[in-house]
Amino acid sequence: MAKFQQVLDSLGTQPKSSSSNNKKRKWREIEQLKEKFQLEKDLKAFDDSLEYMLEEF
């Protein structure tokens, strides 16, 4: 009976660690998406300013 309890206890702790790994992975993905959108905004701003410069010449 004690071995059965040990197995249950070990099973109970494993999903928590994988759950925290999944959360970390999701946060990393969110941060990457934020960086991507910010980069796109920055490039769009530069692109717009270059178009105005070209129109002046």
N, C-alpha and C positions, 0 to 999 in steps of 0.2 A: 504494500500500500504506500510506503514511503517513496519507493521508486516512481510510482505513478504520480505522486504529488510533485516530485522533482521534475518529471517530464512536463507536467502542466505548468509549473513555474517557469521552466526554460522556454516553453512555447509562448507564454504570456509576455516575456521580456523581448523576444525577437521582433515582433511587429512594431513595437515602439521605436526601436532603432531604425528600422527601415522606413517607418513613418516620418521620422525626423529627417532622414536622408531625402525622402520624396519632397518634403517641405523645402529643404535647402535647394534642391534641384529646381523646384518651381519658382522659388525666389530668384535664383540665378537666371532662369528663363525670362522672368518678368523684368529684371534689371537689363538683360540684353535687349529686350524689346524696347524698353525706355531709351536706351542708348541709341538704338537704331532709329527710332522716331526723332530723337534730338538731332542726330546727324543729318537725317533727311531735311529737317527744318533749317539747319545751318546751311546745308548745300543749296536749298531753295532760296534762302536769303542772298547767298552769293550769286546764284544764277540770275536772280532778279536784278541785282545791282549791276551785273555785267551787261545785261540787256540794255539798261538805261545808258551805260557808258558807250555801248556800240551805237545807239541811236543818236548820241551827240556828235559822233564823228561821221 
